[in-house]
Structure formats: structure tokens, C-alpha cells
Amino acid sequence: MLEPQGVLGFPEEAAPEAVPVNTLTGSMRLEREAEVARYRELFDAARTFALSPVDSLSVIRRRLKERRT
């Protein structure tokens, strides 16, 4: 199972963008532009569907309240 954590970018151009990926047996760091671009597209797409922090908190509170009743 691959589990990317996000795209790492740095303000200085000393280090290229990278995607750290954890696997069952270790971890790797993807640095090729095409690989990083693909993960950036996926994370950007996921961000468009994500709730705002305020809305996320509202959902969490509502779910907690439902569990208590």
C-alpha cells in the first residue's frame, strides 16, 4: 500500500519539490517532475472537494453529538 503524504516544496530552489511516499516496507521520495506534477494534480483536486476548516469542525461536532444521543 502506498501512502503519499503531500507535495513538499521549498522557497529556495536549492531542493526540488518532492513527494514522500510510505509503503509497508519502507519509504521513498519521488522527485521527477512528472511524478510530482501528477501528485500535485491529485492533491489540488482533493482540495477542491474538501470542506473549509469551519465546515469541517461543524461536521465533527454534529457527528459527536449524534453519537452521544
C-alpha positions as CSV (number, residue, x, y, z in Angstrom):
1,M,0.0,0.0,0.0
2,L,1.4,3.4,-1.0
3,E,0.6,6.3,1.2
4,P,1.7,9.7,-0.2
5,Q,1.8,12.5,2.4
6,G,1.7,15.5,0.2
7,V,3.9,17.5,-2.1
8,L,6.9,19.2,-0.3
9,G,8.0,22.5,-1.8
10,F,10.7,24.8,-0.6
11,P,11.0,28.6,-1.1
12,E,14.6,28.3,-2.3
13,E,15.3,26.4,-5.4
14,A,18.1,24.5,-3.6
15,A,15.9,21.5,-3.3
16,P,13.4,20.2,-5.8
17,E,9.8,19.5,-5.0
18,A,9.3,16.0,-3.7
19,V,6.5,13.6,-2.7
20,P,7.3,11.4,0.3
21,V,5.6,8.0,0.0
22,N,5.4,5.5,2.8
23,T,5.0,1.8,2.0
24,L,4.6,-1.3,4.1
25,T,8.3,-2.0,4.0
26,G,9.8,1.5,4.0
27,S,9.5,4.8,2.3
28,M,10.6,6.6,-0.9
29,R,10.8,10.1,-2.1
30,L,9.6,10.9,-5.6
31,E,11.4,13.9,-7.2
32,R,10.9,13.5,-11.0
33,E,8.9,16.4,-12.3
34,A,6.2,14.2,-14.0
35,E,5.6,12.3,-10.8
36,V,5.4,15.4,-8.6
37,A,3.1,17.1,-11.1
38,R,0.7,14.1,-11.0
39,Y,0.5,14.1,-7.2
40,R,0.1,17.9,-7.2
41,E,-2.9,17.5,-9.6
42,L,-4.4,14.9,-7.3
43,F,-3.9,16.9,-4.1
44,D,-5.3,20.1,-5.8
45,A,-8.4,18.1,-7.0
46,A,-8.9,16.8,-3.5
47,R,-8.6,20.3,-2.1
48,T,-11.5,21.5,-4.3
49,F,-13.8,18.9,-2.6
50,A,-12.6,19.4,0.9
51,L,-14.7,21.3,3.4
52,S,-13.5,24.5,4.9
53,P,-12.0,24.4,8.4
54,V,-15.2,25.9,9.8
55,D,-17.4,23.4,8.0
56,S,-15.2,20.5,8.9
57,L,-15.5,21.4,12.6
58,S,-19.2,21.7,12.2
59,V,-19.4,18.2,10.8
60,I,-17.2,16.8,13.5
61,R,-19.3,18.4,16.3
62,R,-22.6,17.2,14.7
63,R,-21.2,13.6,14.5
64,L,-20.1,13.7,18.1
65,K,-23.5,15.0,19.2
66,E,-25.2,12.2,17.2
67,R,-23.0,9.6,18.9
68,R,-24.0,10.9,22.3
69,T,-27.7,10.6,21.7
